């Protein structure tokens, strides 16, 4: 009886680890087209570009580290940082480099 219980515990732990390992990273949730609550700003995040259109759309390279998005135009440094405050499938709240919160929806 103990042998079956121990086997069941190991299989359950392996299954949990497999599910966590196969789930997509937060970067995949970021990708897509977003628009601000007031409709003035559009944000498009692809696998290679971060494009914020608030009058002039400029594609920037980006990478994600933790809960921060680092963008740069053609590899220039220093990076512009955006802090991801909240992210789900339909809502994105970013803190911009000038400490202004921006809310986006899909």
Secondary structure, DSSP 8 states (H G I E B T S, - for coil): -HHHHHHHHHHHHHHHHHHHHHS--HHHHH-EEEEETTSS-EEEE-SS-EEEESSS-EEEEEEEETTEEEEESTT-SS-EEEEEEEE-SSEEEEE-TTS-EEEEE-
